[in-house]
Amino acid sequence: MRIYVCCFGILVILFSGCKKNSSPVVPTDKPIGAFTVTVADRGANYAVINWTQATTVDPKDAVTYTVILGSDTILLNKLQYTVTPANLTPNAYHGKVIARNSQGSAMVDTFYVSAFNGYFLGFSFSFSYSKYTLSANYSSLWSFPSSYNVPMGGSYYSYNTPAISGDTLFIGESKVMTALSLKTGTRLWSVATTGSSQSSVLYDKGMVYTATDAQKMIAINTSNHTVKWTFDAPVNTTLLTEPIIVNNTLYFCSSNSLFAIDAATGIKKWSYYFVNGDNVANCSTPTSDGVNIYFTVMSTRSMLSLNAQSGTLNWQYIYGTQAESIFLNNRNITQIHNGVILQTLGPKTIAVNATTGSLLWNVPTSCNPGFRGDTVYMCYSGKMHALNIKTGTQIWQSADAFDVVYNNGYNSDIVVVGNKLYASGNNCLLTEVNADTGKTSMSISSYAAGLYVVFPVVILNNKTYYGNSSAVVR
């Protein structure tokens, strides 16, 4: 009997053990896989935060996301993969994205929004030059010269684009070239010039170049603050254009000639004569692709291509007849990008093949364009437009109105900074536009601050961005 009971007990134990092992308990918690968070964009008062989709064991189990920025929860348990917090300060932020499934599992990834370090430079109605924080709630950091009651440089000279090197800003005043501290706006030094600067300032390899209303091109050594050389244009010419520099050679126009000048010595290499015009703005500011020089002459209604080394004519494109009312403004600048030359005229802007000199397309008269890849950004007919530079096909047109072609003969710039565009106009000091969509992301009122910006300069994270009116970028 004892043997039988023991055997029965052993069988029960064995049976129970086998039954337990054949039916394991499956956990209800389904873990979430890793995902990645990136800060795709940072503006003065916003950031764009994106993240990838987190993986889960059960693909039918929806994963939601919570985003914490600093101490604030800006997204709570939502099924989305991007968020754009607004009303941020320029300060840096730490944050995290929490992914959760329906079973309660969670996975966390952290991110960092860097501090926004942005500024822009512009003129006020009293023609003082100022530096401002690049934000909708902007503030003035300095203004120069705040005590002056006369235009810097006089008349339109004060609208010229400065040049920046390190912490030094070079700007033309009335019969003076001045260097300012970019940080504080204080005058570092000044050099007397024959005549007042009437062109944007060109900085290259420690030298500053500018044209004056005394028909002189002047080179200033920024190390010892002296005039290195002066080139006198012929007496029968007027209004020198802004200079460009290509392979240590300066190129610029007078009212009847284009000059090639050795940048180190100021000695003329060659000149190309064309018909003098009644209007002092007879020749555009030239541009170059490193091999050829391109410019437009109003008196002959033509665009020309010259060999940069010899000055020989490659081709000439006639863009109009003498009977047509076509004109160059004071700051009309020939542009070239990806083999296409653009020239703003009154009343049209033309795009010409740089190799053949043939017309590609045209649109109404525009502001100075901005470029990004094969896209050209222009303002005309009261809107901002993105066009394919090869074909002129429109990519987008802004919903907001843009009036950046000035009535006083100055065409403003579009400054391209990554995927952002900055433009100024009569109704707004500065507008920030998404380069991919044409949507306005920030707008700063001008008249409330007494500001007037024709050629804005943008500084973002210690890098300077100019519009194409600047001699520095041409």
Steps between C-alpha positions, in 0.01 A plus 500: 500500500777746588676419174183567303436839666855613436485402135171682458647814658799491270273471196295798612811715543636397161167564329464839660852603398447401138171690480658824631789495252275443199292819565742795569361840603539757212576853629251767398764779480621546140828699486561796267806525276732799480427814295697814414421867565649782291468878515442577133485878526555780750360847452506805720178399676433142392652158439401203284538168683461174307527136604486161334226245567574271793472127432276269702444122523141536390474723190132556575586652835508876445787689660433857617752768583544761769748787456645691794701814429669643807235469769204525262305216340438622146351176363308237697437144377453587134548281195732732304869531419569873502428804713583870453498683832453875458562803722843373601771727631845502334631291794598132477256227602529137613214267420383142459250296300321214678350220291227286667289207385161387626660249738688770688847439360705814441819603322670840536736695275642840593581798279662843523381825341802725466489870581401727212775746418357718226527867405428726208644832392315791343451876469256721690310796357777727633747286301683367803615142465369258763522143623190316626414160639341278237162435659143626481553665839827649382715741695763751392854407603671813365456785256765700316519797480202574726596868541514573125211684339629468143504190281806281527673551169223736392201416280499143365861426600384404846298210358814312401568156641790480748762227519579296811822324597512340843378759751559793264237665282612728216262766379528805279410841640517847349861523373607244760541123519424383854566180693258416783500234767228256400444416865466851642455733201784724612728662243837323476657723236421715198688585181430811294400431140480720192126517460227304677450127459228426247540122484473210737825426678715214373735328749765257378826384658541792738401762243183707469389632160230756420400738221442867580297778341828664397531227233772321693550141604679490835689217673557524876738283703307391810819417693659845497182697413644677199397546137717259302404624154244709315388438143369806314237431238518708179359850535217435255348223711259510792374275776729202547315178582579268786815292458532123486825309544600193298848346521649815655347726235236766565226550241261795494320728256490871435236661279686395184760233587562183695838493676726214612737623774776318685367473856844528658629803309199676347662484154263455209529168315244575229176684437205443270329807353128520425266782401456761770147552623312810602409332826783458751366151577604380155680181605405237753730372771678207330513138608729207419516121491880513541563478126284771346358837604131577441332841510218700344514833313188714478607728213532202264223292664744209522651241732864414436739216583874579503799276562625593847867472405503684169182705488404357161129474417346152519142595413249782517127457562264782401220508755297789357475782249571869542128566465422289804487660843766284667730630771754403762450610859785639711571163658418259215741212535567222252482158666618155391412165653529147359571628150207743488539880499223708654456871444232716656391780270207732487248356424621137489752248631672283240676162533772432240709191426857587605657282230294599196358840594148389411188596695362225725202672663383829646269630773393848617766720661618349827704562810857368504451122493624238744625154402487151649589203281303526176243730660497877464292711738357826370242761598275642230133579442455545874600142590812297575562221249720191483593406143710234332801698384542301178141519377331778697230254609333613820549274803294707742352845546464655843154550645620818668562821312859615448591847382878512492564693178554857612371803315818702555704284264630235739425133473515324834648157570381154591752355744516118495592332831462123468129431462402855598465814292524852640361796307419860582243730349301819528248346737728286711850529638584134461300189410613142551364253245530121473702438183325168432140617536492879473321531834585794725645387834586842646429862417645813659318829461721785376320825557435433868876494550586774252706261290562480129696206365578473132792257506477291821797305633421196716738347754407155627717298738802721422468460121418799281248477216474772236253565225624513144533878510815446706832505316624237746286220353560593136 
